[in-house]
Amino acid sequence: MMNKMKLINLRQKVTNFIKREDGASAIEYALIAGLIAIAIIATAGGLGAQISEVFSNITSALTGAVPSSTSSP
């Protein structure tokens, strides 16, 4: 009898949770946050190669601009 009461109580809690809109709002916010995270990851991945190329170009330019240290007067 006690297990049946627990089951009925659990069923009522689940039914009340489904009827409330708080759960739906939380799910919507979680989906929005997930989509924003995917957009950030995709953008960072796309920019990563470009940023790496920019730093490589800067390194090449600076390496060519540094005078050779092997010459001494």
Secondary structure, 3 states (H helix, E strand, C coil): CHHHHHHHHHHHHHHHHHHCCHHHHHHHHHHHHHHHHHHHHHHHHHHHHHHHHHHHHHHHHHHHHCCCCCCCC
